[in-house]
């Protein structure tokens, strides 16, 4: 399983899709590389499902990257918005019609609700649809109350505005430019795959830069080796449990050291 994930870790082009992943999708990218998680997946038919150990309701196939997998997290990500039916609405309110919602849709059912992921113009909106919301009913957007209400609302505000605009055929093709955090995750995942594939830190550096540059700058206590060490340490931290922070807006795991 580990070989299938990190087989093609040399070309950076293989990681470009990472630039447009949101926090929950990045969390899956780190979790699926964990050798212990891969072992649990392989043994899933022999022992009771250990999904809760990993923060999931059900185990997901680690050979599927974030473009295909839809992990069902025990803790709702901050970027998840609730679609709630409403009875008393103003004129012109939108009527719920799942298949007319904009974007490429992924649907999963956790036994109590539908979890919807919509991808549109390089953006992602995650929504929970209760069984009480039926086709043609008016609906409202809601986020969970609590002491993190502000963070939760900010996590969905931009995507909701873009989603509404896409539904009105205004800017459905808008793609956000990747930020420094996204570029950082791309590099960390590439380094992590190299280490998991058995490459040395120097071999990883030669892929990130080039052999001649590494030959000039590499030393036991040099800055280049220190940079690679930091990337390796960060990748392992996120793979071994830090990925859970990526479910929350503004968490240290999302582009900042912790």
Buried (B, 14 or more C-beta within 10 A) or exposed (E): BBEEBBEEBBEEEBBEBBBBBBBBBBBBBBBBBBEEBBBBBEEBEEEEBBBEEBBBBEBBEBEEBBEEBBBBBEEBBBBBBBBBBEEEBEEEEBEBEEEEBBBEBBEBEEEEBBBBBBBBBBBBBBBBBBEEBEEEBBBEBEBEEEEBEEBBBBBBEEBBEBBBBBBEEEBBEEEBEBEEBBEBBBBBBBBBBBBBBEBEBBBBBBBBBEEEEBEEEBEEEEEBBEBBEEBBEBBBBBBBBBBBBBBBBBBEBBBEEE
